[in-house]
Amino acid sequence: MQKGLNEKLEADYVRPENLETAVSALAAGPRVILAGGTDVFPGLQDRPLLGPVLDISGIAALRTIDFDGSYFRIGAATSWRAVINADLPPAFDGLKEAAGEVGSIQIQNRATVVGNLCNASPAADGVPPLLTLDAEVEIASTSGFRYLPLAKFILGNRKTALETGEMVSALRIPSTSTTGQSSFLKLGARSYLVISISMAALRLDVDKAGMISTVALSIGACSEVAIRMERVESALYGKPLANACERITQDLFTELAPIDDVRAPAQYRREASVEVVRRLLAGQQRYFASEAKA
């Protein structure tokens, strides 16, 4: 019986060396896509991984971070640790800070940025900073590639826009969205290894007069999907960074739709989000003040 089970598992497990073989396997029928496995295996608890599996961890081309002059491209099998170690502009600092909050170091070595998105948790650490970078999702199938803004890829709690026979092959960040400096802040019951109560990412740039010339703000864990805070962005754009914290008031956060759960009541999440954004802005004030002195 064990021999028969092993033969079935071997027949249902595919680990290709290139993307073409991977999408061909998906075209033949649905498969569980395995990269780092840090979401898939905990979800099994003590059960074995049965059924058709597509392991993309062997595709070297999906484990790279590249820049072609127009886009930064993060492959679907790229780990969080690879992002932390990559030589990227300061606009990616918020993504790197989020990477440092994704579980333990061991998890960061295995877990992938794209897997975090495809899991589509409302509290996915990678989504807010990637939203501030206007990230696009590269989706592959035997028909070729299609591209979706990240905001249109995640549709809800555990829901994405992937269709039958498709897989995410990469993330693309346009170079036009990598100006300025970014930061990330996560509030939870403790510092690490915890699902957040609120999290925010902010990308910001200022002109020579100290006026905010670029601003992108996103908040996660306070709605079914992390969102860009357009009302807050409008309140900050073109204004002095020096008094930006004073402009952050709770009435600007009506776009959020937090819930009551075991971690925090909805009202606390909304109030906490206001404070998290103020702290991010205070950090940006210190950053740009030090840059001006340099």
Secondary structure, 3 states (H helix, E strand, C coil): CHHHHHHHHHHHEECCCCHHHHHHHHHCCCCEEECCCCCHHHHHCCCCCCCCEEECCCCHHHCCEEECCCEEEEECCCEHHHHHHCCCCHHHHHHHHHHCCCCCHHHHHHCEHHHHHHHCCCCCCCHHHHHHCCCEEEEEECCEEEEEEHHHHEEECCEECCCCCCEEEEEEEEHHHCCCEEEEEEECCCCCCCCCCEEEEEEEEECCCCEEEEEEEEEECCCCCCEECHHHHHHHCCCEHHHHHHHCCHHHHCCCCCCCCCCCCHHHHHHHHHHHHHHHHHHHHHHHHHHHHC
